[in-house]
Amino acid sequence: ADLVCAALSVKYDRAQVMSFTMLPYFVEHMAFLYKKPNPGATLFGNFLGPLRTNVWVGVISAIVFVALAVRITEKSSGPYLVGTVANALWFCFGTLLQRGKSSITDSPKKAPTRIVYISWCFFSLALVAVYSANLTASLASINLITPLKTFDDLAEQTDYKIGFMGGGYKLYIFNVRQ
């Protein structure tokens, strides 16, 4: 045939018998649809995501360390408000969650305890600011993550099942690349 009016694509087999250098020639770009990844599918998903694991371990260690420091400074300063170590842990955890104070009488009276308490409050404020900023950024960037950028990525992945409408050259190209 001297003339073809059909949807032809450049393939090696066709290039042996046809010239694809003449105009007009149409180049088709492939696009693929894929299921949106679900980052919240893991344990605690979006809650633990904004901070790394070593940061969470550091925060838990800091809670325990500061609770012990509050308990020790309260005990060495005379009459203390915190009481047991469990109460000191609850005090530190509550401050981290920005719960505030129920009354002024619950505030530490001695200077060493106040220094530890104010330092912990500043640390908590900074940590909450970083956490909320990272949470906002991670929730906003979920839509920007694309797991597949090229056709080779599609051919090499195993997470998605692949389907083609009516076969055609796209199925042929995909089978050749695998």
C-alpha positions as CSV (number, residue, x, y, z in Angstrom):
1,A,0.0,0.0,0.0
2,D,1.2,3.5,-0.8
3,L,-1.1,5.3,1.6
4,V,-2.5,4.4,4.9
5,C,-5.2,6.2,6.8
6,A,-5.2,4.6,10.2
7,A,-4.0,4.9,13.7
8,L,-0.5,3.8,13.3
9,S,2.3,4.0,15.7
10,V,6.0,3.6,15.3
11,K,7.1,0.1,16.0
12,Y,10.2,-1.8,14.8
13,D,8.2,-4.1,12.6
14,R,6.4,-1.3,10.8
15,A,9.6,0.8,10.5
16,Q,11.1,-2.0,8.4
17,V,8.5,-1.5,5.6
18,M,7.3,2.1,6.1
19,S,8.8,5.5,6.3
20,F,7.7,7.5,9.4
21,T,9.6,10.6,8.4
22,M,7.0,12.2,6.2
23,L,4.6,14.8,7.5
24,P,1.9,14.9,8.8
25,Y,2.6,12.5,11.6
26,F,0.8,12.4,14.9
27,V,2.7,11.6,18.1
28,E,0.5,10.1,20.9
29,H,1.3,10.5,24.5
30,M,0.3,7.8,27.0
31,A,-1.4,8.6,30.2
32,F,-2.5,6.2,33.0
33,L,-4.9,6.4,35.8
34,Y,-4.0,4.8,39.1
35,K,-5.6,4.4,42.5
36,K,-4.7,7.1,44.9
37,P,-2.3,5.9,47.6
38,N,-3.7,5.8,51.1
39,P,-1.0,7.0,53.6
40,G,-3.4,6.6,56.5
41,A,-3.6,2.9,56.0
42,T,-0.8,2.2,58.5
43,L,-1.0,2.0,62.2
44,F,-2.0,5.5,63.5
45,G,-1.4,6.7,59.9
46,N,-1.5,10.5,59.8
47,F,-1.0,10.9,63.5
48,L,2.5,9.5,63.7
49,G,3.5,10.5,60.2
50,P,4.6,14.1,60.7
51,L,7.6,13.1,62.9
52,R,10.1,10.4,62.5
53,T,10.3,7.4,64.8
54,N,13.5,8.6,66.5
55,V,11.8,12.0,67.3
56,W,8.9,10.1,68.9
57,V,11.3,8.0,71.0
58,G,13.0,11.3,72.0
59,V,9.7,12.9,73.0
60,I,8.8,9.9,75.1
61,S,12.2,9.9,76.7
62,A,12.0,13.6,77.4
63,I,8.6,13.1,79.1
64,V,10.1,10.5,81.4
65,F,13.2,12.5,82.0
66,V,11.3,15.7,82.8
67,A,8.8,13.9,85.0
68,L,11.7,12.5,87.0
69,A,13.3,16.0,87.1
70,V,10.1,17.6,88.3
71,R,9.6,14.9,91.0
72,I,13.2,15.2,92.2
73,T,13.2,19.1,92.3
74,E,9.8,19.1,94.0
75,K,10.9,16.5,96.6
76,S,14.2,18.3,97.4
77,S,12.5,21.7,97.7
78,G,10.2,20.8,100.6
79,P,6.5,20.3,100.4
80,Y,5.6,19.2,96.9
81,L,2.5,19.4,94.7
82,V,3.3,16.7,92.2
83,G,3.2,13.7,94.5
84,T,4.0,10.4,92.8
85,V,6.1,9.8,89.7
86,A,2.8,8.9,87.9
87,N,1.4,12.3,88.7
88,A,4.6,13.9,87.4
89,L,4.3,11.9,84.2
90,W,0.7,13.0,83.8
91,F,1.8,16.6,84.5
92,C,4.4,16.4,81.7
93,F,2.1,14.6,79.2
94,G,-0.7,17.1,79.9
95,T,1.6,20.0,79.3
96,L,2.7,18.5,76.0
97,L,-0.9,18.3,74.9
98,Q,-1.4,22.0,75.9
99,R,-4.0,21.2,78.5
100,G,-3.2,24.3,80.6
101,K,-3.5,24.6,84.4
102,S,-6.7,24.1,86.3
103,S,-5.7,26.8,88.9
104,I,-2.9,29.0,90.0
105,T,-2.5,26.9,93.2
106,D,-1.3,24.0,91.1
107,S,1.7,26.0,89.9
108,P,5.2,25.0,91.3
109,K,6.3,27.2,94.2
110,K,10.0,26.6,94.3
111,A,12.5,28.1,91.8
112,P,14.2,24.8,90.6
113,T,10.8,23.3,89.8
114,R,9.6,26.4,88.0
115,I,12.8,26.4,85.9
116,V,12.1,22.8,84.9
117,Y,8.4,23.5,84.3
118,I,9.0,26.6,82.2
119,S,11.7,24.8,80.1
120,W,9.3,22.0,79.5
121,C,6.5,24.4,78.5
122,F,8.8,26.1,75.9
123,F,9.9,22.7,74.6
124,S,6.2,21.6,74.4
125,L,5.3,24.8,72.6
126,A,8.0,24.3,70.0
127,L,7.2,20.6,69.5
128,V,3.5,21.3,69.0
129,A,4.4,24.1,66.5
130,V,6.7,21.8,64.5
131,Y,4.2,18.9,64.7
132,S,1.2,20.9,63.5
133,A,3.3,22.5,60.7
134,N,4.5,19.0,59.5
135,L,1.0,17.6,59.8
136,T,-0.4,20.4,57.7
137,A,2.3,19.9,55.1
138,S,2.0,16.2,55.0
139,L,-1.8,16.3,54.5
140,A,-1.4,19.0,51.8
141,S,1.3,17.0,49.9
142,I,-0.6,13.8,49.8
143,N,-2.1,14.8,46.5
144,L,1.3,15.7,45.0
145,I,2.8,12.3,45.4
146,T,2.8,10.3,42.2
147,P,4.1,6.7,42.5
148,L,4.3,6.3,38.7
149,K,6.1,8.8,36.6
150,T,7.2,6.8,33.5
151,F,6.0,3.8,31.6
152,D,9.0,1.9,32.9
153,D,7.9,2.6,36.5
154,L,4.5,1.1,35.5
155,A,6.1,-2.0,34.0
156,E,8.4,-2.6,37.0
157,Q,5.9,-2.1,39.8
158,T,3.9,-4.8,41.5
159,D,1.4,-2.8,43.7
160,Y,-1.1,-2.0,40.9
161,K,-2.9,-4.4,38.6
162,I,-2.8,-3.2,35.0
163,G,-5.6,-3.3,32.4
164,F,-5.7,-2.2,28.8
165,M,-8.8,-1.3,26.8
166,G,-9.0,-3.5,23.8
167,G,-5.3,-4.4,23.7
168,G,-3.5,-2.5,20.9
169,Y,0.0,-1.2,20.7
170,K,0.1,-0.1,24.3
171,L,-0.3,-3.7,25.4
172,Y,2.3,-4.7,22.9
173,I,4.8,-2.0,24.2
174,F,4.0,-3.0,27.8
175,N,4.7,-6.7,27.0
176,V,8.0,-5.9,25.2
177,R,9.2,-3.8,28.2
178,Q,8.5,-6.5,30.7
